[in-house]
């Protein structure tokens, strides 16, 4: 990856920041995007301290025009783009589908699914022109298995998986020099669940004590893998040209369960959720 230009979305924190720093250690030149300017600047500072060129763009990936402009600016600055890591995402959970407001679905799909479509469409010509492109789309464990009260999130992550697999086939059929990879992380210690709680409070949604407790339990029991470790698994998978990367033991278990026990796993998941809430 030395001297290659890598674009990372959602680079202000969590897996995105860890990916940026892992790429920096490998000598990549970075184009970093996020809606959080402070976190983005800190990621760039840390990457710069590792001796690589890192530039930042404050971008909402759900805004198509902003993403098109972003891609043009990155190509103008670097002259080429070799790798794109579509990592930006939000949770938007905590409410069942029957009670969910349309705004929840619209925002989650705008970022998690349309964001991936926007950036992929904008950067794909540059990845092809590089002669050695690599597209990495971050789905989720919930792109393998849906989950109650994560309807919007699961919808978006299954969409990312389907989109990525379709695109991989198209790149192979057309003979384009672009590797396409979908990533399914399990529980990684990021602020995605806590950010969902903060967003619910910001828009004035009633936040129950039960939901706060669910977030606390989820953060403590489900999010175990460090972002640095997750990023290293992803980057090693990219270096090995793997089309599909499972991150964490929980993702591997779920992958096997949904394929071997399609009728039983929803019951097992429901039981596990009840036990975790105790």
TIVO-501758 format. One line per 5 residues: number of its first residue (from 0); their letters; for each residue y negated, z, x negated of C-alpha. Coordinates in steps of 0.5 Angstrom, whole numbers, m for minus. Layout:
// TIVO-501758
NUM) a) Y/Z/X; ...
END
This chain:
// TIVO-501758
0) xxxxx) 0/0/0; m5/0/m6; m11/m3/m5; m9/m6/2; m14/m5/8
5) xxxxx) m12/0/13; m15/2/20; m13/8/23; m16/10/30; m16/17/32
10) xxxxx) m18/19/25; m22/25/26; m16/30/27; m9/31/27; m4/26/26
15) xxxxx) m10/21/25; m13/25/19; m6/26/16; m5/19/16; m11/17/13
20) xxxxx) m10/22/8; m3/20/6; m6/12/6; m11/15/1; m6/18/m3
25) xxxxx) m2/11/m4; m9/8/m6; m11/4/1; m18/2/3; m19/6/9
30) xxxxx) m23/4/16; m23/10/20; m25/10/28; m26/16/33; m31/18/38
35) xxxxx) m32/25/34; m37/24/28; m36/30/25; m29/30/25; m29/23/22
40) xxxxx) m34/25/17; m29/30/14; m23/26/14; m27/21/10; m30/26/5
45) xxxxx) m23/28/4; m20/21/3; m26/20/m2; m24/26/m6; m18/22/m7
50) xxxxx) m21/16/m10; m21/11/m5; m26/7/m1; m27/10/6; m32/8/12
55) xxxxx) m32/10/19; m34/8/25; m35/12/32; m31/8/37; m29/9/44
60) xxxxx) m22/5/44; m23/5/51; m29/0/51; m27/m7/49; m33/m9/47
65) xxxxx) m34/m4/42; m27/m5/39; m29/m12/38; m35/m11/35; m31/m6/31
70) xxxxx) m26/m11/28; m31/m16/26; m35/m11/22; m29/m8/19; m27/m15/17
75) xxxxx) m34/m17/15; m34/m11/10; m27/m11/7; m26/m19/8; m19/m18/10
80) xxxxx) m14/m12/14; m7/m11/12; m5/m5/17; m7/m2/24; m5/5/26
85) xxxxx) m6/5/33; m6/13/34; m12/15/38; m10/19/45; m11/24/50
90) xxxxx) m6/28/54; m9/29/61; m4/33/63; m3/39/67; m3/36/74
95) xxxxx) 2/33/78; 2/26/81; 1/28/88; m5/32/86; m8/28/80
100) xxxxx) m15/25/81; m16/17/80; m20/19/74; m15/22/70; m10/16/70
105) xxxxx) m16/12/69; m19/15/63; m12/17/60; m10/9/61; m16/7/58
110) xxxxx) m15/11/51; m8/11/51; m6/4/53; m12/0/54; m14/3/47
115) xxxxx) m8/0/44; m9/m7/47; m16/m7/45; m15/m6/38; m9/m10/37
120) xxxxx) m12/m16/40; m18/m15/36; m15/m14/30; m8/m18/30; m11/m25/28
125) xxxxx) m14/m21/21; m7/m18/20; m4/m25/21; m9/m28/16; m7/m23/11
130) xxxxx) m1/m26/10; 3/m19/10; 0/m15/16; 3/m9/19; 2/m6/26
135) xxxxx) 4/1/28; 3/4/35; 4/11/36; 8/12/43; 11/19/44
140) xxxxx) 17/23/46; 14/21/53; 15/14/51; 22/16/51; 23/21/57
145) xxxxx) 18/22/62; 16/29/64; 13/33/70; 6/34/70; 5/29/65
150) xxxxx) 5/23/69; m1/19/67; 1/21/59; 8/18/60; 6/12/64
155) xxxxx) 1/10/58; 6/12/53; 12/8/56; 7/2/56; 5/3/49
160) xxxxx) 13/2/47; 14/m4/52; 8/m7/49; 10/m6/42; 17/m9/43
165) xxxxx) 14/m15/47; 9/m16/41; 15/m15/36; 19/m21/39; 13/m25/39
170) xxxxx) 11/m24/32; 18/m26/30; 19/m32/35; 12/m35/32; 14/m33/25
175) xxxxx) 8/m29/24; 7/m25/17; 6/m18/21; 11/m13/22; 11/m9/28
180) xxxxx) 13/m2/29; 13/3/35; 13/11/33; 15/16/38; 13/23/35
185) xxxxx) 16/30/38; 12/36/38; 7/36/33; 1/41/31; m5/38/34
190) xxxxx) m10/40/39; m8/35/44; m6/40/49; m12/45/48; m17/39/48
195) xxxxx) m14/37/55; m16/44/58; m23/44/55; m24/37/58; m21/40/65
200) xxxxx) m26/45/64; m32/40/62; m31/36/69; m31/42/73; m23/42/75
205) xxxxx) m20/49/77; m16/52/71; m11/57/73; m9/63/69; m2/59/70
210) xxxxx) m4/53/67; m7/57/61; m1/60/60; 3/54/60; m2/51/55
215) xxxxx) m1/57/50; 7/57/51; 7/49/49; 2/50/43; 7/56/41
220) xxxxx) 14/53/42; 14/46/43; 9/44/37; 12/46/31; 12/40/26
225) xxxxx) 6/39/22; 1/33/22; 2/32/15; 10/32/15; 9/27/21
230) xxxxx) 5/23/18; 9/22/12; 15/21/16; 11/15/19; 9/12/13
235) xxxxx) 15/12/9; 18/9/16; 13/4/15; 14/3/8; 22/2/9
240) xxxxx) 19/m4/15; 23/0/20; 21/m3/27; 22/4/31; 20/11/28
245) xxxxx) 23/18/31; 19/24/28; 22/30/29; 29/33/31; 26/34/38
250) xxxxx) 25/26/39; 32/25/36; 35/29/41; 31/26/47; 33/19/44
255) xxxxx) 40/21/44; 40/24/51; 36/19/55; 41/14/53; 48/18/53
260) xxxxx) 46/22/59; 41/18/64; 43/22/70; 43/29/67; 37/29/62
265) xxxxx) 32/30/68; 36/37/70; 36/39/63; 29/38/62; 27/41/68
270) xxxxx) 31/47/66; 28/48/59; 21/47/62; 23/53/67; 26/57/61
275) xxx) 20/56/56; 15/58/62; 18/65/62
END
